[in-house]
């Protein structure tokens, strides 16, 4: 199995799982507490109870059976990351020649037992708006569940999350999964943006019941600098990392252009000397 690392952001911009906000966890503790354990080939618990947008109690299996499923674990009260995951899924699906409701389904399940069908309806509305069809919700399902069902679903998916005690928000992983029509996990896609080509390949493989290979998880720490604590916690560390990456890319582009110009000048000089 290829090496794995956690990719996540915190839903409220704070390091996870502490009743005392001053007790910020270090990076290793966060990685240990939050992330994805890839459970490729694992069957999702299709018999567990979930609640649809209309408030009707259903089986998770009601949303499987005919087509592969893009499967996401989010929570609808999330002030930051989850809406990006939902939007990222919509934007990846938008250019495909495959259509939700015809070729595949999209199923999001909230891992917050206090979320309501009303919140699920709003999450579906904004996701469909990003997809470009706010009227036809065929194939898009936003579900809620109780604690027991949440434990079963997140456990099967290898999804680890932590509630932050001071605010009741969650630290959680960024990503979606693709499952076969029978409900077996076949591919993990990390982050909050997904390449349409990767999503299509995952769907095509899953439709045939194929199970993909483990993928590397990109380390992404989302910290901010707390002046009162004198340390980095969620957002600013992310900004520093982004700035660092941007600087490296800018330098690489500069040297690439300079190298091309140098070669062109040498060719011109050589041509003029002939």
FIDREN-860701 format. One record per residue (C-alpha): residue number from 1; residue in one letter; x, y, z. Coordinates in steps of 0.02 Angstrom, whole numbers. Layout:
PT  num  residu       x       y       z
PT  NUM       a       X       Y       Z
...
//
This chain:
PT  num  residu       x       y       z
PT    1       x       0       0       0
PT    2       x      63     173     -43
PT    3       x     104     291     100
PT    4       x     -42     391     166
PT    5       x     -51     560     249
PT    6       x    -202     658     307
PT    7       x    -278     798     207
PT    8       x    -400     905     303
PT    9       x    -458    1075     353
PT   10       x    -555    1120     507
PT   11       x    -736    1167     484
PT   12       x    -722    1316     600
PT   13       x    -540    1361     573
PT   14       x    -481    1289     739
PT   15       x    -373    1143     787
PT   16       x    -487     998     838
PT   17       x    -547     915     994
PT   18       x    -510    1017    1145
PT   19       x    -627    1085    1278
PT   20       x    -500    1222    1316
PT   21       x    -464    1331    1163
PT   22       x    -291    1368    1234
PT   23       x    -246    1185    1223
PT   24       x    -206    1183    1037
PT   25       x    -157    1011     975
PT   26       x       6     986     884
PT   27       x      11     926     704
PT   28       x      43     745     749
PT   29       x    -106     740     866
PT   30       x    -217     815     731
PT   31       x    -160     691     601
PT   32       x    -192     548     723
PT   33       x    -367     611     760
PT   34       x    -429     668     590
PT   35       x    -418     592     417
PT   36       x    -466     453     298
PT   37       x    -416     271     314
PT   38       x    -441     204     139
PT   39       x    -560      56     149
PT   40       x    -559       6     -33
PT   41       x    -678    -138     -64
PT   42       x    -767    -109     102
PT   43       x    -956    -120      94
PT   44       x   -1050      30     159
PT   45       x   -1185     -17     287
PT   46       x   -1333      -8     168
PT   47       x   -1459     -65     299
PT   48       x   -1434      82     417
PT   49       x   -1572     213     434
PT   50       x   -1551     384     356
PT   51       x   -1671     529     332
PT   52       x   -1699     608     161
PT   53       x   -1732     792     122
PT   54       x   -1919     766     142
PT   55       x   -1895     701     319
PT   56       x   -1934     521     270
PT   57       x   -1838     380     355
PT   58       x   -1752     275     223
PT   59       x   -1616     143     209
PT   60       x   -1447     200     146
PT   61       x   -1464      57      21
PT   62       x   -1614     145     -58
PT   63       x   -1488     260    -143
PT   64       x   -1382     119    -214
PT   65       x   -1413     -26    -331
PT   66       x   -1425      37    -509
PT   67       x   -1280     156    -534
PT   68       x   -1111     201    -458
PT   69       x   -1120     331    -320
PT   70       x   -1016     483    -279
PT   71       x   -1020     475     -89
PT   72       x    -975     618      28
PT   73       x    -972     643     215
PT   74       x   -1004     824     266
PT   75       x   -1107     921     390
PT   76       x   -1229    1054     336
PT   77       x   -1192    1179     475
PT   78       x   -1010    1184     423
PT   79       x    -960    1366     399
PT   80       x    -816    1332     282
PT   81       x    -755    1168     208
PT   82       x    -910    1063     176
PT   83       x    -991    1183      55
PT   84       x    -827    1184     -42
PT   85       x    -831     994     -51
PT   86       x   -1011     998    -112
PT   87       x    -971    1135    -239
PT   88       x    -813    1044    -294
PT   89       x    -915     889    -329
PT   90       x   -1040     989    -432
PT   91       x    -903    1075    -532
PT   92       x    -816     909    -569
PT   93       x    -980     831    -626
PT   94       x   -1035     979    -730
PT   95       x    -927     951    -887
PT   96       x    -950     762    -889
PT   97       x   -1047     672   -1025
PT   98       x   -1118     570    -882
PT   99       x   -1271     636    -791
PT  100       x   -1328     619    -609
PT  101       x   -1486     518    -600
PT  102       x   -1449     431    -764
PT  103       x   -1269     370    -755
PT  104       x   -1227     394    -571
PT  105       x   -1296     464    -409
PT  106       x   -1224     587    -285
PT  107       x   -1256     550    -101
PT  108       x   -1200     662      41
PT  109       x   -1228     607     221
PT  110       x   -1208     726     367
PT  111       x   -1099     662     509
PT  112       x   -1181     787     628
PT  113       x   -1332     705     710
PT  114       x   -1406     876     747
PT  115       x   -1420     923     563
PT  116       x   -1598     929     495
PT  117       x   -1684     893     329
PT  118       x   -1710    1080     309
PT  119       x   -1522    1107     312
PT  120       x   -1502     964     189
PT  121       x   -1625    1048      70
PT  122       x   -1524    1209      77
PT  123       x   -1361    1114      45
PT  124       x   -1439    1030    -105
PT  125       x   -1505    1196    -171
PT  126       x   -1335    1282    -169
PT  127       x   -1248    1128    -242
PT  128       x   -1372    1116    -385
PT  129       x   -1348    1302    -417
PT  130       x   -1161    1270    -435
PT  131       x   -1197    1123    -550
PT  132       x   -1304    1235    -658
PT  133       x   -1473    1151    -635
PT  134       x   -1565    1212    -481
PT  135       x   -1729    1131    -534
PT  136       x   -1687     950    -570
PT  137       x   -1625     866    -410
PT  138       x   -1632     691    -487
PT  139       x   -1480     595    -433
PT  140       x   -1429     719    -297
PT  141       x   -1466     661    -119
PT  142       x   -1425     753      43
PT  143       x   -1460     645     194
PT  144       x   -1455     658     383
PT  145       x   -1437     519     510
PT  146       x   -1433     475     694
PT  147       x   -1278     440     796
PT  148       x   -1283     251     773
PT  149       x   -1299     262     584
PT  150       x   -1163     395     577
PT  151       x   -1043     283     673
PT  152       x   -1078     138     556
PT  153       x   -1059     241     397
PT  154       x    -903     338     448
PT  155       x    -823     181     518
PT  156       x    -849      85     355
PT  157       x    -781     233     255
PT  158       x    -629     253     368
PT  159       x    -679     434     399
PT  160       x    -611     507     562
PT  161       x    -673     673     629
PT  162       x    -670     767     793
PT  163       x    -791     890     874
PT  164       x    -711    1049     940
PT  165       x    -779    1069    1115
PT  166       x    -786    1259    1128
PT  167       x    -893    1287     972
PT  168       x    -973    1120     931
PT  169       x    -897    1127     756
PT  170       x    -794     986     682
PT  171       x    -619     956     618
PT  172       x    -632     836     474
PT  173       x    -553     769     316
PT  174       x    -576     842     142
PT  175       x    -628     721       8
PT  176       x    -761     615     -75
PT  177       x    -775     432    -117
PT  178       x    -844     335    -264
PT  179       x    -938     173    -230
PT  180       x    -998      33    -342
PT  181       x   -1185       8    -370
PT  182       x   -1175    -127    -236
PT  183       x   -1106      -1    -110
PT  184       x    -923     -53    -106
PT  185       x    -796      87     -94
PT  186       x    -692      91    -252
PT  187       x    -601     258    -253
PT  188       x    -555     404    -140
PT  189       x    -531     579    -209
PT  190       x    -451     703     -90
PT  191       x    -468     890     -67
PT  192       x    -615    1003    -107
PT  193       x    -587    1012    -295
PT  194       x    -584     861    -409
PT  195       x    -526     841    -588
PT  196       x    -674     793    -699
PT  197       x    -564     664    -785
PT  198       x    -524     580    -619
PT  199       x    -707     578    -569
PT  200       x    -762     505    -736
PT  201       x    -630     369    -729
PT  202       x    -682     325    -552
PT  203       x    -866     316    -604
PT  204       x    -830     209    -757
PT  205       x    -725      88    -655
PT  206       x    -854      83    -516
PT  207       x    -997      50    -636
PT  208       x    -905    -108    -686
PT  209       x    -879    -156    -504
PT  210       x    -692    -123    -510
PT  211       x    -599     -72    -352
PT  212       x    -462      58    -372
PT  213       x    -291      65    -292
PT  214       x    -246     165    -137
PT  215       x    -195     344    -173
PT  216       x     -77     459     -80
PT  217       x    -156     587      33
PT  218       x     -84     761      19
PT  219       x     -34     837     185
PT  220       x    -130     998     210
PT  221       x    -130    1082     379
PT  222       x    -251    1224     406
PT  223       x    -193    1331     551
PT  224       x    -212    1512     604
PT  225       x     -99    1619     711
PT  226       x    -176    1657     880
PT  227       x     -91    1814     946
PT  228       x    -153    1778    1121
PT  229       x     -76    1604    1119
PT  230       x      77    1652    1019
PT  231       x      58    1500     907
PT  232       x     -11    1444     741
PT  233       x    -183    1367     738
PT  234       x    -295    1345     587
PT  235       x    -301    1476     450
PT  236       x    -137    1569     443
PT  237       x     -30    1414     427
PT  238       x    -131    1369     273
PT  239       x    -103    1544     205
PT  240       x      84    1529     238
PT  241       x      89    1363     148
PT  242       x      -9    1431       1
PT  243       x     104    1584      -6
PT  244       x     256    1471      -2
PT  245       x     190    1362    -143
PT  246       x     144    1517    -244
PT  247       x     320    1586    -221
PT  248       x     398    1423    -278
PT  249       x     285    1417    -431
PT  250       x     326    1598    -473
PT  251       x     513    1562    -459
PT  252       x     496    1406    -566
PT  253       x     401    1505    -698
PT  254       x     532    1643    -695
PT  255       x     676    1522    -721
PT  256       x     580    1429    -856
PT  257       x     549    1591    -953
PT  258       x     727    1650    -925
PT  259       x     794    1484    -988
PT  260       x     686    1490   -1145
PT  261       x     738    1669   -1180
PT  262       x     921    1623   -1156
PT  263       x     908    1480   -1279
PT  264       x     819    1591   -1406
PT  265       x     951    1727   -1391
PT  266       x    1089    1598   -1415
PT  267       x    1003    1531   -1571
PT  268       x     983    1707   -1640
PT  269       x    1164    1748   -1601
PT  270       x    1222    1587   -1684
PT  271       x    1116    1625   -1837
PT  272       x    1186    1801   -1850
PT  273       x    1364    1738   -1838
PT  274       x    1344    1623   -1988
//
